[in-house]
Structures are given as structure tokens and as C-alpha cells.
Amino acid sequence: MELLKKLEILANAAKYDVSCSSSGSTRKNKAGGIGNSYFGGICHSWSEDGRCISLLKILLTNYCIYNCAYCINRASNDIPRAYFTPDEVAELTINFYRRNYIEGLFLSSAVITSPNHTMELLTETVRKLRTNYNFNGYIHLKAIPGADLELIKEAGKLVDRMSVNIELPSATGLKLLAPQKTQETILKPMAYINSQIQEHREDRKSRRRAPHFIPAGQTTQLIVGATPDNDLNILRLSEKLYQSYQLKRVYYSAYVPVNQHPKLPSISQPPLLREHRLYQADWLLRYYGFKAGELLDESQPNFDPELDPKTDWALRNLHFFPVEINRADYETLLRVPGIGVRSAQRIIRARRVRAVTFENLKQFGVVMKRAQYFITCQGKYEGQTSLEDKLLRQYLIAKPRSSQLLLPRPYEQLSLFTDNSGVVPTEVLMSNLTGEL
């Protein structure tokens, strides 16, 4: 098979893995090397100076020994198959980099022959890039659950970030849709990677030239909507992963109905709004001091589709409000709908020299459409209705935008070969959040 055809198949097959938005590597360039991921990071996101960072995102192969019901690459599917050799991936990466098409590599794979065999091929690929081509750019590698931990350790010394995808949020879901996988085989390498990251960090405190081990950390992916798991269970799992394994990110991927199976839900479009709400809640867990049990409970196990998670929490905790902007501490400000991390920091800085007014809040980036109902400035309240008003929820529900952001569009990723219309897919628009909630 021609290399271009392989690339077309395996780049298309990789689009369902969303755990590749990566940054924060400290791998510096060295004399005579090619590429540098130190400044700003290489990712499928935005750098600090506003640049969109690109990476070659492919599978090593889409031949698979597993038959997961939800996966397009499952063994029983009749789809075009292809296989890259480690040399082909290394050459492709270098050639694309030299043409300025990319600044790094995201390499994943279906499981071919066995987890160990697949992990050996992935490790060989990144070793060739680092040693044969002296490539110092960003590399994000998918770790294969079930592979020997020594293979994962070997690969971890060569890459910047690694992901171990959980895929389904519960052991019940795995047994239902992916019976060849278990949570133990997935969590074991995740725990090992975390222990090695911590060990190498401690080592570097005493030995400056000690080698790095996955300096940009590890991530995982959860598929949303393929199983009956509710948002509370998913969020609790994410919270545990952050606490136990110090993950950089948990990525949520709305289930895409690419297969027909009696155990899969009958839906025509991915649950993109649900994915969006989980991303918003994820920000609240990581940066706003919220706990999963605060945002949802057994009486309300799923997020409100009409309100963002913080506003929904505020409506269920009106005793906490109104908050006086000029006296509230930083943690309290973060709990106000419409006040994000940056705007809260600006408020704290500004009130050191003068009292903050409603006009100041607009300048600081506070979303007054939501915040006005939950705050006072110098004792003044400017909400359109009181906190006790039963109509408060109706005031807070956002009206549909004329751009029809939530209308479904085809599930696709940018092509390396074709001219794009400039229309950003809904999945990207909804998942690239600013974090200002």
C-alpha cells in the first residue's frame, strides 16, 4: 500500500482519540537537534501568545485484536486497514516537521498481536525519532494497557506526554461493551506512570542532569454516552483520577454512533452538550475548588442542559449569596457565576487601591449577565430580580445564539491534504473552553 494511502487511513482513524491536547513540556533543544517543545509547548490547543500548535496525529495501525462494541477499529468491522512501520512514522514526522506542517507528534495505536508487541513498536518508533533523527520536538504517546511496565518505562523516558485511555467510566460498562479489557489493566499502568513521574522529579532535585520521565504528565479519555453511566459517576471518577494519579487532564469524548450493536444506545448524533457540561465541571474541579459531590448528587445525577454547572450549583445554594465583591476572599469569588479565575484575580488586585464598582467588573471580564444576581458592590444589588424570585432561573437561562452553535455538524478533524472552508467543527468549539465560568 502506498504511504499516502496509509496516512489517509490512519490519520482518519486517529480522530476519535481526543486526549492529545498537550502542553507544558520542559524538553529543551540540544546542539544539532531538530525541533524544540520547550517554549509554549506543542499541542492541539492555543499557546500563550495565541498561536495554534499543530502535531501529526496518527495511529501506528488500526488492525486490532479487540472487538470493543463502540470502536470503529474493532476486529469485526469491515473497514480499510493499514499499518505503519516505525521507520515510516519517523520519516513522516521529520518530513512534515521540515515542511513546517507540524511541530510535534501524537502517536496512538490499536492493539496488534498483543499489548506487548504493540508497545514495543511504539517505543521503537519514538526511539528512532530521538536517536536516529535527533528529534527534540513534542511527542505524545499512547500507552497500551496490559503491556509490560518496563516497556512503558522505556517509552516514558523518550516522550513528553503519555495517555492511558480508560474509555468507559465503569467496570460494568467495560464488561458490557469491551469484555476483553478490565479496569485493573488500565489503572495499573496509570499508577505506575504516576509513581515514576514522582520518582524522577525527586531525583532531579538532587541531580540536575537526571533524566526526565514524561515531563508534561499523563492524560486519559472517557467516552460519554456509550453506557448508562450518569454525569455524577463520571465526575467522581475524574475527581479520583486527579487526586490519585495527578493527571494533567481528563478528556471527555461524546460517543459517536459509528457502529451498530444491540448493547449500544440508539442515537443519531453525539451528545455534544453533555460533553460540554462535563468539560465545564472539570474546570470547576481543577481550578475553582469544587468537589464532585457539590455539583451533583443522587437526587440530581446529571447536569442541567440549560445552565452551566456553576450557575446550577448557585441556584441550589442561594443561602451562599449575595457575595459582597469588596469583602469576599478569592475562594468565595470563584464560586460566583460569571467570575472566572482571571477576573477574580483582577478584583483582588484592584480593591487593594480602591473600591470595586459594577462598571469595574465589566472591565475585568466578569460575565454580568450571570454575576449580577449573586453579588453586591458596596452594598448595592443590581439584579433584575431578587434572589428569592422563582423566576430567577428563567432570567439565567441563555437564549439560543443566532450562530446556532449547538447544531450538530459532521464529526471530523482538519485534513493535512485538502483545502478547508474555515468552519470550525462544533466539537472543537464546545471543547476548547476558556475556563472563565
N, C-alpha and C positions, 0 to 999 in steps of 0.2 A: 504494500500500500504506500502511496506517495506521502511524503512528510506533511504536505499541506492538508491533505485529506485527514490524516491523523489529528492534526492540530484542530481542524474544524470539529471533529467528533468529540475530542477530549476537552476542548475549551467549552463546548456547549454542555457537556456532561458535568462540568465543574460548577455551573451556575447555581445549583441547588445548595451548595455549601456556603453559608453566609458568614462563617466565623473567620473571615480574613481581613477585617478592618483592624489594622495593627499599627502600632507606633510605639515609640519610647525606647528603641534600641540604643545601646551605647557602644556598638561595634564601630570603632574608628577605622579610617583608612590606614594603609601602610605603604611604604615606599614600593613603587612598581605595581601596586594593586589597581584593580578596576572597580569603580563604584564606591559609594560611601553612604551608609544609612544613619550616620551619627546626627546630622543636622536635620531636625524636624521629623525624622522617621519616614519610613516608606509604608504607605498604607492605601487603602481604598477609601480614603476619607479626606479631610482638609487639614493642611499643615497650619502652623501658627501664623504664617504670612499669607494665608488664603489660597495656597496652591492645592490643586487636586493631585494627589500622589497616585501613580498607577503601578500595577505589578502584573506580571504574567500569571494568570490563574488557570491552571490546568490539572487534569488527573494524569497520573502515570499510566493508568489503564482503567477501562470500565468493564473489563472482564471480572466477574465476581463469583465466588463460591457460595455466597449467602443469597437467601431468597426473601429478603425483607419486603413485606407487602407494600409499603409506602414508597419504595425506592425505584427510580427509573432504571437503575442499573442492575436490578435483581436478576438472578441467574435465569429465571424462566421467561424473561422479556425478550421478544424478538426485535432487537434494535441493532443499529450499526455498532460494531465493536472495534476497538483499536488498542494498540499497546506501544508505548514509547520505551526505548532502551534508555538507561542512564546517560549514555553519551549523547543521544538525540536531545534529551531535555537540557543538558548542559550547553550544548551548541546553540539550541534555540534561545535560551536565556541570554547568552552572551551576544548573539546576533541581534536580538531585539533591543538589548541594552545599548549596543553600539549605534543602533539606528535611532536611539532616543525614544523608542516606543514605550519603554517601561523603565522602572527604577528598582525593581525587585521581583521576587518570585513567590507565589503561593502554590505549593505543591501538595496535592492530596492524591488519594488512590482508592479504588475498590480493592477488595481482598482477592488476590490471585494466588492460587495454590495453597497458601496458608498465611496466617498473620506474620510469622517469622520471615517467610520468603519475601512478602511484600515490604516489610520494614527494612530488610536487607537491601532491597532495590532502592528504596527511598534514601536510605543512608548513603549508599554508594553514589547516588546522584548528587547529593549536596556535598559529599567529599570531593567529587570531581570538580565541582564549581569552585570550592575553596582552595584546593591544592593544585589541580591541573591548570585552572584558568585564573587563579589568584583573585577570585571574585569576592569583594568585600561589601557588596550591596545587601539589601534586606532579603532574608529568606524566612518564610513562614511555612512550617512543615506540619502535615497531619500525622499524629502518632496513631498507630494501628492497635486497637485494643486486643489483648491476647498475645501480643508479641513479647518476646523475652525482654526483660527490663534492661539488660546490658546493651541490647540493640538501641533501645530508646535513649539510654545514657550516651551512647556513642553519637547518635544523631543530635542530642541536645547540646553537645559541645560545638556543633557546627552551624546551628541555626540561631535566628534571633527570637523567634516566637514559635510555639508549638500548640496545637489544639488537639484535644481528645473529645470527640463529639459524643454526648450522651444520647442525642437524637430524641428518644421518648422519655417523658418525665417520670415514669414509674416502672417498677418491676413488672406490674400487671400488664402495662402497655407493651413492654418488650416481649413478654411471653405470648401476647396476643398477635403482634404484628412482626416480631423479629425473634422467633424462638431459638435461633442459633446464637443469640447474644444474651449476655447477662449483665446486670449492673456491677457485679463484682469485677468482671474482666475490664469494665470501663473505668471504674473508680480506682482500681489498683494502680494503673499507670499514672493516673492523675495525682494520686497521693505520692507516688514515687517522684514524679517530676517536681512537685512542690518541695519535698524534702531535699532533693538535690539542689534546687534553686537556693533554698535557705542555707544549705551547707556551703555552697560555693560563695555566697555573699559573705558569710562569716570568714571563710578562708581568705577572701580578698581584703578583709580588714587588717589581717596580719601580713599578707603577702600581696603587694600591689600588682605584681605581674602574674598572679594566679589566674588561670583560665576562666572565662565567662561560661555560664551554663544558662541557655535560654534567657538572655538579659532582658528581653521585652515581655517575659512572663508567658502564661498559658491562658487559653480561652476554651470555650465549649459552645455547642449549639443545641438548642431544644426546638423540636418541631411542635408547633401549636395547632391543634385542631384535628390531628390524626387519631387521637384517642379521646375518651370521655373525661380526661383529667381537667379539673377546673382551674381557674386562674390562681386560687389560693394555694393549691398543691404545687403549681408551677413556681409561684413566687417563694414559697417556703423552701423548695429545692434550690432555687437560685441563692437565697439567703444563706443556706447551709454551705453551698459551694464556695461562696465568697469568704465565709468565716473559716471553713475547714481547709480549703486548698488555695486561698489567696488568689483566686482567678482575677485576671485583668478585666475580662468581660464575659458575660453570658449573652449569647446572641439568640434571638428568637426568630424562627422562620415559619411563617404561615404555611400550613400544609397545602401543597399544590396537587390537585387531583390529576395526577398523570397516569395512574393505574386504576384498573377495575378489580375490585376484590370484595367479597361479601363482608369482610371484617372492617372495611374502610368506610368512612362517612360518605354519604351521597351529597356532595356539594358541587356547585358549578364554578365557584370562584374561591380563591384563598381567603381566609378570614383576616384580611389586612388590618381592619380597625382593631381587632383583638390583639394582633401583633403590636400595633402602635401603642395601645394602652399598657401592654406589658413592658415595652421599652420605657415609657414614661415612669412606670412604677419602679423599674430597675434603677433609673436615675435617682429616685427618691430613696432607695435602699443605700446606694453608694455614696451620695453626696449631701443628702438632706436630713439624715439621721432618723429616718422612719424604719419601722420594723414591719415585716410581712403581716403580723397579727394585728397591726393598727390599720392597715389599708383594707384588709378583707377579714372576714370571719365566717364561721359556719352558716350564719344566717344570710350572709351576702358573700358567696364564694367566687363570684365573677365581677369584673369591673363594669361600671355603668358605661354603655356605649356613647351616651350623650355628654358625659362630663369626664374631664381628666381626673386621674386618681387623687390628686391633692385637693382639688375642689370638692370631690365627692366625700373625702375624709372630713373636710372642713364643715360641710353641711351636716355631717353626723356628729360633729363635736363643736356645736355652736357655743357651748359654755367656755370655750377657749378664747373666744373673740368678744368684742373688737380688741385689737392689739394697738397700743399707742406707739407709733413709729419712733418717736423721740426718746422712748424709755426701754423698749424691748431689747433683749440681748440678741446676739447673732442667731442662735439656735431657734429662738422664737420667731424671728423674722422669716427664717426659711420655711416655716410652717404656714405662712400666709399665701394663699393662692395668688399667683401673678408676680410674686417676688422670687427671683432666682438667686443663684449663688453670687453672680457678679453684682446684681442690683443690691443685694443685702450688704455686700462689702462696701459699695459706694455709699449706702445710707450710713453705715457705721463711721466711715471716714468723714463724711460731710457734717454730721452732727457734733463732731468734736469742736467745730468752729462756729456753728450756728444751728438754729432750729430748722428742721426739715419741713417743707411745705408740700402740699399736693402737687404744685407745679414742679417742684424739685423732683418728685417721684417719677413724673413722666420723663424728665430729662435723664434720670438714672436707669431708664429702661423697664420700669415696673409696668406690668400689664394692668392698667387701671380698670379695664372692663371687668376684671375679676377681683382685683385687690380692694376696690372702693367699698365693697360690702363688709370687709373684715378688718378695717383699720380706722384709726383716728389720727389726726395730725394736730398737735397742740389742743387736744380735746375736741376737735371738730370732726363730725361724721358727714360724709358726702355721698353715701349710698343712696340709690334711688328708692330703696325700701328699707325697713328695719330688719334686724337680724331675726326677729320673731315672725316675720311675714311669711305665710305659707307659699307666697308667690316667688320667694327668693330663688328657688330652683329654676323657675321659668325665666327669670332675668339672666341667670347664669348660663343657660343652655345656648351654645353658639349657634348662630344662624348659618345655613349652608352657604358656602362661598360660591361666587359665580364661576370660579375656575373648576368647580366640581372635582375637587382633589380626591374624593373618595370613590369616584367612579372607577371600576376595575379596568385595567389595561393588560395587554399580554405580558406574561412573565418572561422577561428577557434581560440580558446583560449586554453591555456595549460590545460591539464587534471590533476585532482587530483589522478587518478587511473591508467592510462596507462603509459607505457614507451614512452617517446618522442624521436624523432630522432635527436633533437638538431637543426632542421631547424627553424629559426625564421620566423613567418608569415610576409608577405610583409607589412601588415597594421602596425605591430609593428615597422618594420624597418623604415617606412616612417614617422611615427608619433612621435617617440622618437627623437626629434631634439635637437641638442646641443645649438642652438641659435647663433652660430657663422656664420653670414650671410655676 
